[in-house]
Amino acid sequence: MDGIKLADLLSIVKGARNGFTYGAKIRFPHALVMVFLFRSGSLQEKLRIVLKATFQHARNLATFATVYKTMMLLLRSISPNGKETSPHTFLAGLAGGYMVFGRGIQSSVNQQIVIYVFARVVLALARLSVQKGGAIPREFRESVTNNAWPVFAALSWASVMWLYRWHPDTIQPSLKSSMKYIYVDSNHWDSFRTLLLQNK
């Protein structure tokens, strides 16, 4: 622990602060729009939902930053050469992911954060696989690079449409609701008004 300096500890504090600020900046406008467009209830109830979601997102990113940066500091301090190694980032992320997002009741805010991160990880790993020295052999890299996105997009939409049609209870509630609005409600109307001007 001799290698831990005040700057290292203050870096943890600043990481928590930045996580909280970023979470609030991202969630507040999103929650405000979604709640006021799609939720019923009084103005006070809607504002309470917006603030609760905003605080949860901000708190969780702040907590994750704290756990991650603390673990990185501890792992570096016990490393034989006192330096960060590649497994440190994975282990610190694993600890933070489990402690902040993996335990307890899974709120929709946590699910959205994890799914967002997962989607970006999959895309990054796909890019990494076609880089020089990656998992994809050189003779296939160009073909994979040119066709991966169209295949990914097509399979994503094919899968969600199949799931919605045959296993709708497996789909996340807000996605299920939007799918119903677009693909089921469009089958029903009784006048010009309910055909084009409003849904029901």
Residue pairs with C-beta under 8 A, 6 or more apart in sequence:
1 77
2 77
3 76
3 77
3 82
4 73
4 77
8 73
9 73
11 69
12 65
12 66
12 69
12 70
12 73
15 65
15 66
15 68
15 69
16 62
16 63
16 65
16 66
17 62
18 65
19 58
19 61
19 62
19 63
19 64
19 65
19 66
20 58
20 59
20 61
20 62
21 58
22 58
22 61
23 54
23 57
23 58
23 59
23 60
23 61
23 62
24 54
24 55
24 57
24 58
26 57
27 53
27 54
27 56
27 57
27 58
27 109
28 50
28 54
31 49
31 50
31 53
31 54
32 50
35 46
35 49
35 50
35 53
36 46
38 177
39 46
39 49
41 49
53 109
56 107
56 109
56 110
57 109
57 113
60 100
60 101
60 109
60 110
60 113
61 113
63 96
63 99
63 100
64 96
64 97
64 100
64 101
67 92
67 95
67 96
67 99
67 100
68 92
68 93
68 95
68 96
69 92
71 88
71 91
71 92
71 95
71 96
72 84
72 88
72 89
72 92
75 84
75 85
75 88
75 91
75 92
76 82
76 83
76 84
76 88
79 85
79 88
97 114
101 110
101 113
101 114
108 172
108 173
108 174
111 172
126 148
126 152
128 134
128 135
129 135
129 136
129 144
130 136
130 141
130 144
130 145
130 148
132 138
134 141
136 144
160 171
160 175
160 179
163 170
163 171
164 171
164 176
164 179
164 183
168 176
168 179
171 179
181 199
185 199
185 200
188 194
189 195
194 200
